[in-house]
Amino acid sequence: MRNVLIVEDDLTIADLLQEALEAEGFHVTGIACTINQAMQSAEQHRPDFAIIDIRLANGELGTVFGLHLRQTTTVKIMYSTGNSNNVAQLASSGDAVITKPYRLGDVGRCLKIIDQLAQSGQTQASFPRNFQLLAPGSAA
């Protein structure tokens, strides 16, 4: 079972994500609303994936946490954002991005695509709507 950390300040969205991911066979190790909570959870639970909202509570940017993960772990990172204009800037700190609104059922598919690419460098899966890789081979 693959472990996922959700970093999302909207608890309704976070709960829905957790339900959708668990239905797809993932285990949610934690839900964090702030970067500090996310860092503590990642250190304690060692997730395989992190789904990180770009804009968090108190004006924090999820990319700060994503960059921390990129520099200190092998966690695969998928950003979640309502603004697709800044996608190119995310490439150095994440593997993929999904733009809101998205279907909850697509989130698990997206993580599986990232995992396949990290394992073999290729995937046969079609990409869900609003999902894109940030850089070729970035999930490896």
N, C-alpha and C positions, 0 to 999 in steps of 0.2 A: 504494500500500500504506500502510495506517495503522499508525503506530508506537505501541507500548504499553509502559509501564513497570509492572512488577509489584513491589509493595512487600509482602512476605510473609516472615515469619521462619521458617515451616515450609517447608524446601526441597523436601520431597516434594510439597506442595501447589503450590508455585511452579513446579516442573518440569512437573507435570500441567497447570497453567494454560497454561504456555508451549506445550506440545504441542497443547492444544485450540485456542488462539488461532492458532497457525501453521496448523493444519488449516483454519481459517476464513478464512485469507488475511491475517491481521495479522502484523506484524513486531514481535517483542519486543526492545526496545532494551536492556533490562537487568532484572536481578532484584536488589532491594535488601532487606536484612534489618533495616536501621536507618534512622532519619531522615537521618543524615549521609550514608550511602551513597545514599539516595534523592535527596537534594538534589544531590549530585555527578553522579549519573546523569542527572537531569533537565536540569541545566545543560549537560552535555556532549552529550546526544543529542536534546534537544528533542522529547519524545514528544507525540503527539496525545491520548493517553489515559493515565490512571494508575488501576490497580486497587490499592487501598490497604486492607490489613488494619487494623482499628481498634486491636487490641492487638498491639504488636510486642515484640521482644526487649528485655530490660532494663527493662520497664515503660513503654516509650515508647508514646505514642498517635499513631496514624496521622493523626488529625485535625489535629495540629500541622503535619504536612507538607502535608496537604490545604489548610489555610488559607494556608500559604505559597504553594502553587501558585495558589490562587484569587486571591491578591493580586498575583502577579508574572507570571502566564502566562495563556494561554487554554486550557490543558490541561483536557480533560473528565475528571471525577473520578467513579469508582464505588468506593464503600466496600464492603468485605467484612467481615461480622461474624457472630458466633455469637449475639449478643444483640440482638434487635430492639427492646428497650425504649427505647433512646436515639436512635431514628431521627430524631425531630423536631429534636434538637440538632445533627444533621449538616447540615441544610439550608443553613446559611450558608457551608459550606466544601466542598460537593460537589453533584453532579448527581443521583446515584442511589445506591442501596444494594442489595446482594444478600445475603440472609441464609443462612448455612450451616445445614444442608447444601444444596448446590445441585448441579445437573448441570453438569459441565464444558462440555458442548455449549451450555448456555444463556448462558455468559459472552460469547461472541462475539455472540450475538443481542442481548444487553443493550447492548453497546457500539454496535452498529449502530442500535439504537433511540435512544440518546443522541445519536448523530451525526445521525440524521434530524431529530430535534427541534431540534438546533442549526442545521441547514441550512435547514429549512423551517417550523419551529414546529409540525409535526404528524407523526404516524406512523400507518400502517395496521396495523402489526405488533401481534400480541397479546403481552402481557407474559408472560415466563416465570414460573414459580412462584418465590416468594421474592424477586422483583424489584419495586422501586418507585422512582418518581421522588421526589426530596426536596422539590421545590417546583415548582409549575407554571411552565414556561418556564425553569427553572434551567439547562437544557443550552444555552440560547442565548447 
